[in-house]
Amino acid sequence: MNKWLIALVAGTALAAAGTASAQGDAAAGKQKAAVCAACHGADGNSGNPEWPSLAGLGAPYIVQQLQAFKEGVRKDPLMTPQAQALSEQDMLDLAAFYAAQTMQPGGADPELAEAGEQIYRGGIPAKGVPACAACHGPAGSGNPAAGYPRLGGQQPVYMVKALNAYRSGQRTTDPAGMMRDIAAKLSDDEIRAVASYASGLYRR
């Protein structure tokens, strides 16, 4: 069993255990999300390419990232102080609200689509890079139960930023270090291509 399959199984089990013991209130989350709207949009669809859209990402993933910001595992000058003010219930409520929203369709750069599709669907065997679709789904809808986020419709500029953060080791929130391993093997051009293609994937 390879490390990506191990991480997938472990992520699914941990997410299932977490959701079984705690639940969020989407209505309460909507009220609490008012302060988040300036960056992430009122419905979780960001209007700024530097900031991620949160709509439809999946509650376990959102809670995990908020906890990482609060605990200092993941650092950001804007998100860290915001997360530090949140209780566990606040996180669950916000996650329930955003998970129930619909991410708006993105659009891939036609010049990058072919190269991006090859990486997303087939990986890069010569470099030991697995297909992104294995965890994030053929349509980019992610695996909410396992905590793997939706990529279809996400801001491509933000995805490039995230992959660069994994590649440099700045971001360490990936199970078993799998995103760091993958990003370290990708060139700048490959990162831009796969981010653009993934953004163009969309299915409700």
Disulfide bonds with the S-S distance in Angstrom:
none
